[in-house]
Amino acid sequence: MTQGVNALVAGGRLNPYVLLRRHLLGDWGDLCEEDRRLNDQAVQLGNRILSAYRLDGNTTVWIITECDRSVTTLLLPSEY
């Protein structure tokens, strides 16, 4: 996880395991229908997967799993 996400965890605003579980189970969070479809295809084709979870009106956490599945990162959109 990035520094921004780590600050949310340290401040008690985020349990990263809840979001990671959702991502792992194919709950892509707050994405449009087209991005959801692309994620579903990415699972089958080995492409990058992006989930977005809105914590509140101003805070969103992205989770990105790379194509080769070697790394999954939790980050704030501003840290991309």
PDB file of N, CA, C and O in Angstrom:
ATOM      1  N   MET A   1       0.836  -1.179   0.000  1.00  0.00           N
ATOM      2  CA  MET A   1       0.000   0.000   0.000  1.00  0.00           C
ATOM      3  C   MET A   1       0.880   1.242   0.000  1.00  0.00           C
ATOM      4  O   MET A   1       2.017   1.224   0.473  1.00  0.00           O
ATOM      5  N   THR A   2       0.334   2.299  -0.533  1.00  0.00           N
ATOM      6  CA  THR A   2       1.066   3.551  -0.611  1.00  0.00           C
ATOM      7  C   THR A   2       0.983   4.301   0.723  1.00  0.00           C
ATOM      8  O   THR A   2       0.251   3.908   1.632  1.00  0.00           O
ATOM      9  N   GLN A   3       1.746   5.380   0.814  1.00  0.00           N
ATOM     10  CA  GLN A   3       1.746   6.183   2.041  1.00  0.00           C
ATOM     11  C   GLN A   3       0.374   6.749   2.353  1.00  0.00           C
ATOM     12  O   GLN A   3      -0.029   6.791   3.516  1.00  0.00           O
ATOM     13  N   GLY A   4      -0.347   7.183   1.336  1.00  0.00           N
ATOM     14  CA  GLY A   4      -1.681   7.748   1.564  1.00  0.00           C
ATOM     15  C   GLY A   4      -2.648   6.732   2.138  1.00  0.00           C
ATOM     16  O   GLY A   4      -3.408   7.046   3.053  1.00  0.00           O
ATOM     17  N   VAL A   5      -2.626   5.532   1.615  1.00  0.00           N
ATOM     18  CA  VAL A   5      -3.492   4.471   2.130  1.00  0.00           C
ATOM     19  C   VAL A   5      -3.028   4.057   3.519  1.00  0.00           C
ATOM     20  O   VAL A   5      -3.850   3.811   4.402  1.00  0.00           O
ATOM     21  N   ASN A   6      -1.727   3.980   3.716  1.00  0.00           N
ATOM     22  CA  ASN A   6      -1.204   3.634   5.036  1.00  0.00           C
ATOM     23  C   ASN A   6      -1.668   4.643   6.092  1.00  0.00           C
ATOM     24  O   ASN A   6      -1.958   4.260   7.226  1.00  0.00           O
ATOM     25  N   ALA A   7      -1.739   5.913   5.732  1.00  0.00           N
ATOM     26  CA  ALA A   7      -2.216   6.940   6.667  1.00  0.00           C
ATOM     27  C   ALA A   7      -3.685   6.705   7.025  1.00  0.00           C
ATOM     28  O   ALA A   7      -4.079   6.908   8.173  1.00  0.00           O
ATOM     29  N   LEU A   8      -4.497   6.280   6.057  1.00  0.00           N
ATOM     30  CA  LEU A   8      -5.898   5.966   6.342  1.00  0.00           C
ATOM     31  C   LEU A   8      -6.008   4.775   7.295  1.00  0.00           C
ATOM     32  O   LEU A   8      -6.829   4.775   8.212  1.00  0.00           O
ATOM     33  N   VAL A   9      -5.175   3.770   7.067  1.00  0.00           N
ATOM     34  CA  VAL A   9      -5.176   2.590   7.941  1.00  0.00           C
ATOM     35  C   VAL A   9      -4.743   2.982   9.349  1.00  0.00           C
ATOM     36  O   VAL A   9      -5.389   2.611  10.328  1.00  0.00           O
ATOM     37  N   ALA A  10      -3.654   3.729   9.446  1.00  0.00           N
ATOM     38  CA  ALA A  10      -3.130   4.141  10.754  1.00  0.00           C
ATOM     39  C   ALA A  10      -4.126   5.013  11.499  1.00  0.00           C
ATOM     40  O   ALA A  10      -4.180   4.984  12.729  1.00  0.00           O
ATOM     41  N   GLY A  11      -4.909   5.783  10.769  1.00  0.00           N
ATOM     42  CA  GLY A  11      -5.913   6.659  11.384  1.00  0.00           C
ATOM     43  C   GLY A  11      -7.225   5.967  11.685  1.00  0.00           C
ATOM     44  O   GLY A  11      -8.164   6.597  12.171  1.00  0.00           O
ATOM     45  N   GLY A  12      -7.298   4.671  11.401  1.00  0.00           N
ATOM     46  CA  GLY A  12      -8.504   3.909  11.693  1.00  0.00           C
ATOM     47  C   GLY A  12      -9.639   4.143  10.712  1.00  0.00           C
ATOM     48  O   GLY A  12     -10.786   3.802  11.001  1.00  0.00           O
ATOM     49  N   ARG A  13      -9.337   4.722   9.557  1.00  0.00           N
ATOM     50  CA  ARG A  13     -10.378   5.018   8.572  1.00  0.00           C
ATOM     51  C   ARG A  13     -10.558   3.909   7.543  1.00  0.00           C
ATOM     52  O   ARG A  13     -11.505   3.937   6.757  1.00  0.00           O
ATOM     53  N   LEU A  14      -9.654   2.935   7.547  1.00  0.00           N
ATOM     54  CA  LEU A  14      -9.700   1.897   6.516  1.00  0.00           C
ATOM     55  C   LEU A  14      -9.148   0.592   7.049  1.00  0.00           C
ATOM     56  O   LEU A  14      -8.089   0.561   7.675  1.00  0.00           O
ATOM     57  N   ASN A  15      -9.875  -0.487   6.795  1.00  0.00           N
ATOM     58  CA  ASN A  15      -9.375  -1.838   7.008  1.00  0.00           C
ATOM     59  C   ASN A  15      -9.050  -2.375   5.609  1.00  0.00           C
ATOM     60  O   ASN A  15      -9.964  -2.720   4.861  1.00  0.00           O
ATOM     61  N   PRO A  16      -7.774  -2.453   5.247  1.00  0.00           N
ATOM     62  CA  PRO A  16      -7.429  -2.843   3.878  1.00  0.00           C
ATOM     63  C   PRO A  16      -7.869  -4.254   3.520  1.00  0.00           C
ATOM     64  O   PRO A  16      -8.093  -4.546   2.345  1.00  0.00           O
ATOM     65  N   TYR A  17      -7.997  -5.126   4.495  1.00  0.00           N
ATOM     66  CA  TYR A  17      -8.371  -6.508   4.219  1.00  0.00           C
ATOM     67  C   TYR A  17      -9.789  -6.613   3.675  1.00  0.00           C
ATOM     68  O   TYR A  17     -10.084  -7.497   2.871  1.00  0.00           O
ATOM     69  N   VAL A  18     -10.660  -5.720   4.109  1.00  0.00           N
ATOM     70  CA  VAL A  18     -12.038  -5.720   3.606  1.00  0.00           C
ATOM     71  C   VAL A  18     -12.043  -5.412   2.108  1.00  0.00           C
ATOM     72  O   VAL A  18     -12.716  -6.093   1.334  1.00  0.00           O
ATOM     73  N   LEU A  19     -11.295  -4.391   1.703  1.00  0.00           N
ATOM     74  CA  LEU A  19     -11.252  -4.028   0.290  1.00  0.00           C
ATOM     75  C   LEU A  19     -10.504  -5.070  -0.539  1.00  0.00           C
ATOM     76  O   LEU A  19     -10.912  -5.375  -1.660  1.00  0.00           O
ATOM     77  N   LEU A  20      -9.433  -5.611  -0.008  1.00  0.00           N
ATOM     78  CA  LEU A  20      -8.700  -6.654  -0.733  1.00  0.00           C
ATOM     79  C   LEU A  20      -9.577  -7.878  -0.976  1.00  0.00           C
ATOM     80  O   LEU A  20      -9.521  -8.488  -2.044  1.00  0.00           O
ATOM     81  N   ARG A  21     -10.378  -8.229   0.008  1.00  0.00           N
ATOM     82  CA  ARG A  21     -11.279  -9.381  -0.146  1.00  0.00           C
ATOM     83  C   ARG A  21     -12.305  -9.107  -1.238  1.00  0.00           C
ATOM     84  O   ARG A  21     -12.573  -9.969  -2.075  1.00  0.00           O
ATOM     85  N   ARG A  22     -12.877  -7.906  -1.228  1.00  0.00           N
ATOM     86  CA  ARG A  22     -13.841  -7.552  -2.272  1.00  0.00           C
ATOM     87  C   ARG A  22     -13.198  -7.650  -3.656  1.00  0.00           C
ATOM     88  O   ARG A  22     -13.783  -8.204  -4.587  1.00  0.00           O
ATOM     89  N   HIS A  23     -11.987  -7.104  -3.778  1.00  0.00           N
ATOM     90  CA  HIS A  23     -11.247  -7.138  -5.043  1.00  0.00           C
ATOM     91  C   HIS A  23     -11.002  -8.589  -5.475  1.00  0.00           C
ATOM     92  O   HIS A  23     -11.219  -8.943  -6.634  1.00  0.00           O
ATOM     93  N   LEU A  24     -10.559  -9.403  -4.553  1.00  0.00           N
ATOM     94  CA  LEU A  24     -10.274 -10.812  -4.838  1.00  0.00           C
ATOM     95  C   LEU A  24     -11.522 -11.559  -5.306  1.00  0.00           C
ATOM     96  O   LEU A  24     -11.439 -12.445  -6.156  1.00  0.00           O
ATOM     97  N   LEU A  25     -12.674 -11.199  -4.750  1.00  0.00           N
ATOM     98  CA  LEU A  25     -13.917 -11.892  -5.085  1.00  0.00           C
ATOM     99  C   LEU A  25     -14.620 -11.322  -6.315  1.00  0.00           C
ATOM    100  O   LEU A  25     -15.699 -11.787  -6.680  1.00  0.00           O
ATOM    101  N   GLY A  26     -14.018 -10.319  -6.956  1.00  0.00           N
ATOM    102  CA  GLY A  26     -14.607  -9.769  -8.172  1.00  0.00           C
ATOM    103  C   GLY A  26     -15.635  -8.689  -7.946  1.00  0.00           C
ATOM    104  O   GLY A  26     -16.400  -8.368  -8.855  1.00  0.00           O
ATOM    105  N   ASP A  27     -15.674  -8.123  -6.759  1.00  0.00           N
ATOM    106  CA  ASP A  27     -16.512  -6.950  -6.472  1.00  0.00           C
ATOM    107  C   ASP A  27     -15.649  -5.739  -6.777  1.00  0.00           C
ATOM    108  O   ASP A  27     -14.812  -5.346  -5.964  1.00  0.00           O
ATOM    109  N   TRP A  28     -15.850  -5.152  -7.937  1.00  0.00           N
ATOM    110  CA  TRP A  28     -14.966  -4.093  -8.419  1.00  0.00           C
ATOM    111  C   TRP A  28     -15.287  -2.731  -7.833  1.00  0.00           C
ATOM    112  O   TRP A  28     -14.631  -1.747  -8.174  1.00  0.00           O
ATOM    113  N   GLY A  29     -16.275  -2.653  -6.963  1.00  0.00           N
ATOM    114  CA  GLY A  29     -16.566  -1.398  -6.276  1.00  0.00           C
ATOM    115  C   GLY A  29     -17.297  -0.400  -7.145  1.00  0.00           C
ATOM    116  O   GLY A  29     -18.251  -0.745  -7.843  1.00  0.00           O
ATOM    117  N   ASP A  30     -16.843   0.835  -7.098  1.00  0.00           N
ATOM    118  CA  ASP A  30     -17.529   1.960  -7.725  1.00  0.00           C
ATOM    119  C   ASP A  30     -16.979   2.241  -9.131  1.00  0.00           C
ATOM    120  O   ASP A  30     -16.366   3.278  -9.385  1.00  0.00           O
ATOM    121  N   LEU A  31     -17.216   1.293 -10.019  1.00  0.00           N
ATOM    122  CA  LEU A  31     -16.796   1.441 -11.418  1.00  0.00           C
ATOM    123  C   LEU A  31     -18.028   1.463 -12.314  1.00  0.00           C
ATOM    124  O   LEU A  31     -19.082   0.938 -11.952  1.00  0.00           O
ATOM    125  N   CYS A  32     -17.885   2.069 -13.472  1.00  0.00           N
ATOM    126  CA  CYS A  32     -18.970   2.048 -14.452  1.00  0.00           C
ATOM    127  C   CYS A  32     -19.087   0.628 -15.024  1.00  0.00           C
ATOM    128  O   CYS A  32     -18.191  -0.200 -14.860  1.00  0.00           O
ATOM    129  N   GLU A  33     -20.195   0.377 -15.687  1.00  0.00           N
ATOM    130  CA  GLU A  33     -20.460  -0.964 -16.215  1.00  0.00           C
ATOM    131  C   GLU A  33     -19.397  -1.408 -17.223  1.00  0.00           C
ATOM    132  O   GLU A  33     -19.016  -2.579 -17.240  1.00  0.00           O
ATOM    133  N   GLU A  34     -18.922  -0.502 -18.050  1.00  0.00           N
ATOM    134  CA  GLU A  34     -17.895  -0.856 -19.035  1.00  0.00           C
ATOM    135  C   GLU A  34     -16.597  -1.287 -18.347  1.00  0.00           C
ATOM    136  O   GLU A  34     -15.980  -2.271 -18.756  1.00  0.00           O
ATOM    137  N   ASP A  35     -16.175  -0.559 -17.301  1.00  0.00           N
ATOM    138  CA  ASP A  35     -14.959  -0.932 -16.577  1.00  0.00           C
ATOM    139  C   ASP A  35     -15.125  -2.258 -15.842  1.00  0.00           C
ATOM    140  O   ASP A  35     -14.175  -3.032 -15.725  1.00  0.00           O
ATOM    141  N   ARG A  36     -16.328  -2.515 -15.350  1.00  0.00           N
ATOM    142  CA  ARG A  36     -16.594  -3.815 -14.708  1.00  0.00           C
ATOM    143  C   ARG A  36     -16.419  -4.945 -15.719  1.00  0.00           C
ATOM    144  O   ARG A  36     -15.804  -5.971 -15.426  1.00  0.00           O
ATOM    145  N   ARG A  37     -16.967  -4.740 -16.906  1.00  0.00           N
ATOM    146  CA  ARG A  37     -16.853  -5.739 -17.966  1.00  0.00           C
ATOM    147  C   ARG A  37     -15.394  -5.958 -18.359  1.00  0.00           C
ATOM    148  O   ARG A  37     -14.962  -7.094 -18.560  1.00  0.00           O
ATOM    149  N   LEU A  38     -14.638  -4.866 -18.466  1.00  0.00           N
ATOM    150  CA  LEU A  38     -13.211  -4.988 -18.788  1.00  0.00           C
ATOM    151  C   LEU A  38     -12.466  -5.764 -17.703  1.00  0.00           C
ATOM    152  O   LEU A  38     -11.580  -6.561 -18.014  1.00  0.00           O
ATOM    153  N   ASN A  39     -12.814  -5.540 -16.439  1.00  0.00           N
ATOM    154  CA  ASN A  39     -12.189  -6.298 -15.352  1.00  0.00           C
ATOM    155  C   ASN A  39     -12.522  -7.782 -15.453  1.00  0.00           C
ATOM    156  O   ASN A  39     -11.654  -8.635 -15.274  1.00  0.00           O
ATOM    157  N   ASP A  40     -13.791  -8.083 -15.741  1.00  0.00           N
ATOM    158  CA  ASP A  40     -14.176  -9.488 -15.877  1.00  0.00           C
ATOM    159  C   ASP A  40     -13.374 -10.151 -16.995  1.00  0.00           C
ATOM    160  O   ASP A  40     -12.935 -11.292 -16.849  1.00  0.00           O
ATOM    161  N   GLN A  41     -13.182  -9.448 -18.102  1.00  0.00           N
ATOM    162  CA  GLN A  41     -12.364  -9.976 -19.203  1.00  0.00           C
ATOM    163  C   GLN A  41     -10.901 -10.092 -18.776  1.00  0.00           C
ATOM    164  O   GLN A  41     -10.223 -11.056 -19.134  1.00  0.00           O
ATOM    165  N   ALA A  42     -10.413  -9.111 -18.012  1.00  0.00           N
ATOM    166  CA  ALA A  42      -9.015  -9.106 -17.572  1.00  0.00           C
ATOM    167  C   ALA A  42      -8.694 -10.319 -16.714  1.00  0.00           C
ATOM    168  O   ALA A  42      -7.586 -10.852 -16.779  1.00  0.00           O
ATOM    169  N   VAL A  43      -9.647 -10.753 -15.920  1.00  0.00           N
ATOM    170  CA  VAL A  43      -9.440 -11.949 -15.099  1.00  0.00           C
ATOM    171  C   VAL A  43      -9.153 -13.146 -16.007  1.00  0.00           C
ATOM    172  O   VAL A  43      -8.266 -13.950 -15.723  1.00  0.00           O
ATOM    173  N   GLN A  44      -9.905 -13.255 -17.091  1.00  0.00           N
ATOM    174  CA  GLN A  44      -9.748 -14.388 -18.006  1.00  0.00           C
ATOM    175  C   GLN A  44      -8.506 -14.258 -18.895  1.00  0.00           C
ATOM    176  O   GLN A  44      -7.842 -15.250 -19.198  1.00  0.00           O
ATOM    177  N   LEU A  45      -8.201 -13.021 -19.308  1.00  0.00           N
ATOM    178  CA  LEU A  45      -7.137 -12.800 -20.290  1.00  0.00           C
ATOM    179  C   LEU A  45      -5.770 -12.480 -19.678  1.00  0.00           C
ATOM    180  O   LEU A  45      -4.762 -12.443 -20.383  1.00  0.00           O
ATOM    181  N   GLY A  46      -5.743 -12.249 -18.366  1.00  0.00           N
ATOM    182  CA  GLY A  46      -4.482 -11.918 -17.718  1.00  0.00           C
ATOM    183  C   GLY A  46      -4.081 -10.465 -17.874  1.00  0.00           C
ATOM    184  O   GLY A  46      -2.891 -10.150 -17.904  1.00  0.00           O
ATOM    185  N   ASN A  47      -5.059  -9.576 -17.973  1.00  0.00           N
ATOM    186  CA  ASN A  47      -4.778  -8.142 -18.051  1.00  0.00           C
ATOM    187  C   ASN A  47      -4.846  -7.513 -16.661  1.00  0.00           C
ATOM    188  O   ASN A  47      -5.234  -8.161 -15.689  1.00  0.00           O
ATOM    189  N   ARG A  48      -4.466  -6.249 -16.587  1.00  0.00           N
ATOM    190  CA  ARG A  48      -4.482  -5.517 -15.320  1.00  0.00           C
ATOM    191  C   ARG A  48      -5.920  -5.327 -14.835  1.00  0.00           C
ATOM    192  O   ARG A  48      -6.835  -5.119 -15.632  1.00  0.00           O
ATOM    193  N   ILE A  49      -6.102  -5.403 -13.523  1.00  0.00           N
ATOM    194  CA  ILE A  49      -7.418  -5.261 -12.894  1.00  0.00           C
ATOM    195  C   ILE A  49      -7.392  -4.035 -11.991  1.00  0.00           C
ATOM    196  O   ILE A  49      -6.460  -3.842 -11.210  1.00  0.00           O
ATOM    197  N   LEU A  50      -8.434  -3.209 -12.111  1.00  0.00           N
ATOM    198  CA  LEU A  50      -8.572  -2.011 -11.287  1.00  0.00           C
ATOM    199  C   LEU A  50      -9.917  -2.037 -10.577  1.00  0.00           C
ATOM    200  O   LEU A  50     -10.958  -2.207 -11.212  1.00  0.00           O
ATOM    201  N   SER A  51      -9.895  -1.869  -9.267  1.00  0.00           N
ATOM    202  CA  SER A  51     -11.104  -1.673  -8.486  1.00  0.00           C
ATOM    203  C   SER A  51     -11.039  -0.290  -7.858  1.00  0.00           C
ATOM    204  O   SER A  51      -9.954   0.240  -7.620  1.00  0.00           O
ATOM    205  N   ALA A  52     -12.203   0.292  -7.589  1.00  0.00           N
ATOM    206  CA  ALA A  52     -12.285   1.604  -6.945  1.00  0.00           C
ATOM    207  C   ALA A  52     -13.354   1.542  -5.864  1.00  0.00           C
ATOM    208  O   ALA A  52     -14.484   1.123  -6.113  1.00  0.00           O
ATOM    209  N   TYR A  53     -12.984   1.961  -4.667  1.00  0.00           N
ATOM    210  CA  TYR A  53     -13.894   1.900  -3.527  1.00  0.00           C
ATOM    211  C   TYR A  53     -13.985   3.274  -2.880  1.00  0.00           C
ATOM    212  O   TYR A  53     -12.987   3.797  -2.384  1.00  0.00           O
ATOM    213  N   ARG A  54     -15.163   3.852  -2.883  1.00  0.00           N
ATOM    214  CA  ARG A  54     -15.380   5.158  -2.271  1.00  0.00           C
ATOM    215  C   ARG A  54     -15.603   4.955  -0.773  1.00  0.00           C
ATOM    216  O   ARG A  54     -16.540   4.269  -0.366  1.00  0.00           O
ATOM    217  N   LEU A  55     -14.743   5.552   0.036  1.00  0.00           N
ATOM    218  CA  LEU A  55     -14.864   5.447   1.490  1.00  0.00           C
ATOM    219  C   LEU A  55     -15.847   6.464   2.025  1.00  0.00           C
ATOM    220  O   LEU A  55     -16.617   6.178   2.941  1.00  0.00           O
ATOM    221  N   ASP A  56     -15.817   7.650   1.449  1.00  0.00           N
ATOM    222  CA  ASP A  56     -16.741   8.719   1.799  1.00  0.00           C
ATOM    223  C   ASP A  56     -16.828   9.646   0.599  1.00  0.00           C
ATOM    224  O   ASP A  56     -16.306   9.319  -0.467  1.00  0.00           O
ATOM    225  N   GLY A  57     -17.464  10.777   0.746  1.00  0.00           N
ATOM    226  CA  GLY A  57     -17.644  11.681  -0.377  1.00  0.00           C
ATOM    227  C   GLY A  57     -16.363  12.171  -1.010  1.00  0.00           C
ATOM    228  O   GLY A  57     -16.359  12.528  -2.188  1.00  0.00           O
ATOM    229  N   ASN A  58     -15.271  12.199  -0.260  1.00  0.00           N
ATOM    230  CA  ASN A  58     -14.017  12.763  -0.756  1.00  0.00           C
ATOM    231  C   ASN A  58     -12.878  11.774  -0.901  1.00  0.00           C
ATOM    232  O   ASN A  58     -11.834  12.127  -1.450  1.00  0.00           O
ATOM    233  N   THR A  59     -13.041  10.551  -0.429  1.00  0.00           N
ATOM    234  CA  THR A  59     -11.916   9.605  -0.409  1.00  0.00           C
ATOM    235  C   THR A  59     -12.265   8.337  -1.160  1.00  0.00           C
ATOM    236  O   THR A  59     -13.245   7.656  -0.859  1.00  0.00           O
ATOM    237  N   THR A  60     -11.433   8.038  -2.148  1.00  0.00           N
ATOM    238  CA  THR A  60     -11.560   6.799  -2.915  1.00  0.00           C
ATOM    239  C   THR A  60     -10.227   6.074  -2.843  1.00  0.00           C
ATOM    240  O   THR A  60      -9.165   6.693  -2.892  1.00  0.00           O
ATOM    241  N   VAL A  61     -10.297   4.759  -2.725  1.00  0.00           N
ATOM    242  CA  VAL A  61      -9.107   3.911  -2.752  1.00  0.00           C
ATOM    243  C   VAL A  61      -9.178   3.049  -3.997  1.00  0.00           C
ATOM    244  O   VAL A  61     -10.192   2.405  -4.266  1.00  0.00           O
ATOM    245  N   TRP A  62      -8.101   3.043  -4.748  1.00  0.00           N
ATOM    246  CA  TRP A  62      -7.974   2.154  -5.892  1.00  0.00           C
ATOM    247  C   TRP A  62      -7.168   0.934  -5.481  1.00  0.00           C
ATOM    248  O   TRP A  62      -6.265   1.021  -4.649  1.00  0.00           O
ATOM    249  N   ILE A  63      -7.504  -0.203  -6.073  1.00  0.00           N
ATOM    250  CA  ILE A  63      -6.680  -1.406  -5.967  1.00  0.00           C
ATOM    251  C   ILE A  63      -6.359  -1.839  -7.383  1.00  0.00           C
ATOM    252  O   ILE A  63      -7.254  -2.034  -8.206  1.00  0.00           O
ATOM    253  N   ILE A  64      -5.073  -1.988  -7.658  1.00  0.00           N
ATOM    254  CA  ILE A  64      -4.612  -2.401  -8.987  1.00  0.00           C
ATOM    255  C   ILE A  64      -3.811  -3.688  -8.853  1.00  0.00           C
ATOM    256  O   ILE A  64      -2.850  -3.760  -8.087  1.00  0.00           O
ATOM    257  N   THR A  65      -4.221  -4.704  -9.609  1.00  0.00           N
ATOM    258  CA  THR A  65      -3.457  -5.937  -9.715  1.00  0.00           C
ATOM    259  C   THR A  65      -2.830  -5.958 -11.109  1.00  0.00           C
ATOM    260  O   THR A  65      -3.526  -5.823 -12.115  1.00  0.00           O
ATOM    261  N   GLU A  66      -1.523  -6.126 -11.154  1.00  0.00           N
ATOM    262  CA  GLU A  66      -0.796  -6.094 -12.416  1.00  0.00           C
ATOM    263  C   GLU A  66      -1.082  -7.336 -13.261  1.00  0.00           C
ATOM    264  O   GLU A  66      -1.551  -8.356 -12.756  1.00  0.00           O
ATOM    265  N   CYS A  67      -0.792  -7.226 -14.545  1.00  0.00           N
ATOM    266  CA  CYS A  67      -1.087  -8.289 -15.518  1.00  0.00           C
ATOM    267  C   CYS A  67      -0.540  -9.650 -15.109  1.00  0.00           C
ATOM    268  O   CYS A  67      -1.222 -10.667 -15.227  1.00  0.00           O
ATOM    269  N   ASP A  68       0.687  -9.655 -14.633  1.00  0.00           N
ATOM    270  CA  ASP A  68       1.307 -10.943 -14.287  1.00  0.00           C
ATOM    271  C   ASP A  68       0.918 -11.427 -12.888  1.00  0.00           C
ATOM    272  O   ASP A  68       1.385 -12.469 -12.429  1.00  0.00           O
ATOM    273  N   ARG A  69       0.065 -10.663 -12.226  1.00  0.00           N
ATOM    274  CA  ARG A  69      -0.475 -10.995 -10.881  1.00  0.00           C
ATOM    275  C   ARG A  69       0.603 -11.015  -9.801  1.00  0.00           C
ATOM    276  O   ARG A  69       0.395 -11.576  -8.726  1.00  0.00           O
ATOM    277  N   SER A  70       1.743 -10.409 -10.083  1.00  0.00           N
ATOM    278  CA  SER A  70       2.840 -10.407  -9.115  1.00  0.00           C
ATOM    279  C   SER A  70       2.670  -9.347  -8.040  1.00  0.00           C
ATOM    280  O   SER A  70       3.234  -9.476  -6.953  1.00  0.00           O
ATOM    281  N   VAL A  71       1.903  -8.300  -8.323  1.00  0.00           N
ATOM    282  CA  VAL A  71       1.764  -7.185  -7.383  1.00  0.00           C
ATOM    283  C   VAL A  71       0.326  -6.686  -7.394  1.00  0.00           C
ATOM    284  O   VAL A  71      -0.287  -6.519  -8.449  1.00  0.00           O
ATOM    285  N   THR A  72      -0.189  -6.454  -6.206  1.00  0.00           N
ATOM    286  CA  THR A  72      -1.467  -5.764  -6.026  1.00  0.00           C
ATOM    287  C   THR A  72      -1.195  -4.592  -5.115  1.00  0.00           C
ATOM    288  O   THR A  72      -0.607  -4.754  -4.046  1.00  0.00           O
ATOM    289  N   THR A  73      -1.623  -3.399  -5.533  1.00  0.00           N
ATOM    290  CA  THR A  73      -1.325  -2.170  -4.796  1.00  0.00           C
ATOM    291  C   THR A  73      -2.601  -1.451  -4.431  1.00  0.00           C
ATOM    292  O   THR A  73      -3.507  -1.314  -5.253  1.00  0.00           O
ATOM    293  N   LEU A  74      -2.671  -0.990  -3.191  1.00  0.00           N
ATOM    294  CA  LEU A  74      -3.733  -0.104  -2.739  1.00  0.00           C
ATOM    295  C   LEU A  74      -3.178   1.316  -2.765  1.00  0.00           C
ATOM    296  O   LEU A  74      -2.114   1.582  -2.206  1.00  0.00           O
ATOM    297  N   LEU A  75      -3.904   2.228  -3.416  1.00  0.00           N
ATOM    298  CA  LEU A  75      -3.427   3.592  -3.540  1.00  0.00           C
ATOM    299  C   LEU A  75      -4.580   4.559  -3.653  1.00  0.00           C
ATOM    300  O   LEU A  75      -5.710   4.173  -3.953  1.00  0.00           O
ATOM    301  N   LEU A  76      -4.280   5.819  -3.408  1.00  0.00           N
ATOM    302  CA  LEU A  76      -5.230   6.881  -3.652  1.00  0.00           C
ATOM    303  C   LEU A  76      -5.072   7.330  -5.100  1.00  0.00           C
ATOM    304  O   LEU A  76      -3.959   7.307  -5.625  1.00  0.00           O
ATOM    305  N   PRO A  77      -6.153   7.736  -5.759  1.00  0.00           N
ATOM    306  CA  PRO A  77      -6.028   8.185  -7.152  1.00  0.00           C
ATOM    307  C   PRO A  77      -4.954   9.269  -7.336  1.00  0.00           C
ATOM    308  O   PRO A  77      -4.289   9.304  -8.371  1.00  0.00           O
ATOM    309  N   SER A  78      -4.782  10.134  -6.362  1.00  0.00           N
ATOM    310  CA  SER A  78      -3.777  11.192  -6.466  1.00  0.00           C
ATOM    311  C   SER A  78      -2.351  10.648  -6.432  1.00  0.00           C
ATOM    312  O   SER A  78      -1.411  11.369  -6.766  1.00  0.00           O
ATOM    313  N   GLU A  79      -2.175   9.391  -6.034  1.00  0.00           N
ATOM    314  CA  GLU A  79      -0.846   8.782  -5.958  1.00  0.00           C
ATOM    315  C   GLU A  79      -0.507   7.960  -7.207  1.00  0.00           C
ATOM    316  O   GLU A  79       0.560   7.350  -7.276  1.00  0.00           O
ATOM    317  N   TYR A  80      -1.393   7.944  -8.174  1.00  0.00           N
ATOM    318  CA  TYR A  80      -1.175   7.158  -9.396  1.00  0.00           C
ATOM    319  C   TYR A  80      -0.090   7.745 -10.255  1.00  0.00           C
ATOM    320  O   TYR A  80       0.216   7.203 -11.317  1.00  0.00           O
TER     321      TYR A  80
END
